[in-house]
Amino acid sequence: MSEQVLYQQEGHVVTLTLNRPDIRNAISDLEVIDALVDALARLNADSSVRVGILTGAGSAFSSGGNVKKMGERGGLNDAQPLNTRRNYTRGIQRIPLAFETLEVPMIAAVNGPAIGAGCDLACMCDIRIAGASAKFAESFVKMGLIPGDGGAWLLPRAVGYSKACEMAFTGDAIDAAEALACKLVSRVVPDGELLTAAKALALRIAANPPQAVRLAKRLLREGQHSRLDTVLEMSAAVQGMMHLTADHKEAVAAFIGKRKPNFTGQ
């Protein structure tokens, strides 16, 4: 596994750490993109993993694009627009697609600035917890750019259309308190307690039947863009499977027996 993204598993929880503090965990470089996509694929393929946490090394969650490389006409941009398009589709746009296929819940532990693509990266996660010093900015317009990584799809689903427009049109940063108020994050904690809080939440999720959690996530994702009758039909079909699982039978038996259940994922 690449040192660009650290992969640490404790029991059923995996913590992914963007490990480029020298560039404030920018995610536009190909080696970082490859490492993150590979780490997500590894996490997704491991049936022992029930929850993931994403955070950044150092003082930033992610600064998004590598602005220094932009100035050198490196990174994703190219003198030929068609080449730039290809660089985006074969580069940073692989990240939201990897998150879209991720079955396990992912918690973003936002430990500092989440800027541009870094803000969108946080939005790719299912749950976002912020440290008190965290900041968020959909700042592409400040650089004369637009969200090239799916932010136009992701951000409105996190904060609503009006707030997404305000953030995208101004490019201004918001602090952790405002992020909580607009529901970009579900919780703000002191910086020193961020990973502890994220891991505690992860353990609460991991204590539940893993297949039920994975499929609940699938239905919630589907519900973002499907009709109610479609989601109801899918829910009925999935529920038919869930009633036959060993974990469902164990949950019922534990409830009746007034004991703690032991879920195996079967």
Secondary structure, 3 states (H helix, E strand, C coil): CCCCEEEEEECCEEEEEECCHHHCCCCCCHHHHHHHHHHHHHHHHCCCCCEEEEEECCCCCECCCCHHHHHCCCCCCCCCHHHHHHHHHHCCCHHHHHHHCCCCCEEEEECCEEECHHHHHHHHCCEEEEECCCEEECCHHHHCCCCCCCHHHHHHHHHCHHHHHHHHHHCCCEEHHHHHHCCCCCEEECHHHHHHHHHHHHHHHHCCCHHHHHHHHHHHHHCCCCCHHHHHHHHHHHHHHHCCCHHHHHHHHHHHHCCCCCCCCC
